[in-house]
Amino acid sequence: MGHVVFFLIGFGLAVTGGVTLIAYMNFLPAGVSWLEYFLFVGGRIECYFLPIGLFIMTVAIYSFPNK
């Protein structure tokens, strides 16, 4: 049961990070270049939730043995 909770925490973080990255893409039509976008995103902590969440989900899937 613990691995399911671990997976859901990772999924929630991944969704939060992905939605944040998509929301920040609204800066592109406002005249921000791709380089400026990636520099901005690199400085935002909530954008790191996507890779952290994907890592947690991977650990939850592959580290716990199936019974």
N, C-alpha and C positions, 0 to 999 in steps of 0.2 A: 504494500500500500504506500510505503514511503517513496518508492520510485515514481509513482503516479503523481504525487504531490510535487516532487522534484521536477518532473517533466512539465507540469502545469505552470510552475513558477518560471521555468525557462521559456515556455510558450508565451506567457504574459509579457515577459521582458522583451522577447523578440518582436511581438506585435507592437508594443509601445515604441521600440526603436524604429521599426519599419514605418509606422505611421508618422513618426516625427520627421524622418528623412523625406517622406513624400510631402509632408506639410511644408517643410523648408524649401522644397522645389518651387514653391510659389514665388520665391525671390527671383527665379530665372526670367520670367516675363517682365519683371521690373527693371531689367537691365544689368543684372549681376551675371558675371561670366562664370563658366564652369569652374575655373581655378579659384575664384573668390568663393564660390559655393562650397567647394571641398575644403578650403581653408576655414570657412566659417563652421562647417559641420564638424571638422576635426577638433574644434575648440569647445564643442557642446557635449556635456557629459551624458545627456539623455540619448544622444546618437550612438553611444557605445553600448546601449542596451541590446541592440540587434545582435552583434557578434557574441556578447556575453550570453544572451538567451539561447542562441544557436549552440553554443558550447555546452551549456547546462543541459539542453535537450539531448545532445549527442551523448554526454556522460550518462544521463538517465537511461537512455536506450541500450547502450553497449556495455555498461559496467555492472549492471545488475543481472544476475542469471535468471533465466525464465524457469519457472517451476511447473 
